[in-house]
Amino acid sequence: MISAGSSEDRARLSPYLISGEKLKWVGRPAQGIAFTTIDIFLIPFGLFWCGFIAVWISMALQSDPTFALFGAPFVIAGFFILIGRFLIDAWIRSKMLYAVTDQRALVLKSAIGNSLTAHELSAGQAVNLNTNDGKKGTITFGDTGLSGLFSRMNLGAIYLSSSEANKFFGIDNVSEVYKLVYASK
């Protein structure tokens, strides 16, 4: 049986519950640095970007050192693509909570203010399970309309947590949570 989360996590979610709504499960996304399919493209691009800017700045330093300062924003952007987005994403996910109630699936982001996304658990809503072993995986709410590689690649999401409003990412006991979601429909 899966747990309903810590008392602290349940207390953080209680202001968002509808009258009479009961929590069935509370959990958190996978913690730490997480890689997704889009990183297959972004990491090599970031390396190329940083290499190009390093060459450009070294050439600019030889001609006019003040001109090299114009490369600073591009260096910052390159380091964000390579490193910063992973650190920001890990921090945002450390402040997230997921919940399944008898009526809805909830995603609470608390990194900068509080943002709640609720998914009504109706019979017509698509709910997808992605797991390799049934123990850890991702549940997605709604139909993306894409399949295969492109279903896991969101070009509009520089970091994973920005695209997590419609999913429970990397949760433990994913098969049991999936069954709870279906029991609530």
Secondary structure, 3 states (H helix, E strand, C coil): CCCCCCHHHHHHHHHHCCCCCCEEEEECCCCCCCCCCCHHHHHHHHHHHHHHHHHHHHHHHHHCCCHHHHHHHHHHHHHHHHHHHHHHHHHHHHCEEEEEECCEEEEEECCCCCEEEEEECCCCCCEEEEECCCCEEEEEECCCCCCHHHHHCCCCCCCHHHHHHHEEEEEECHHHHHHHHHHHC
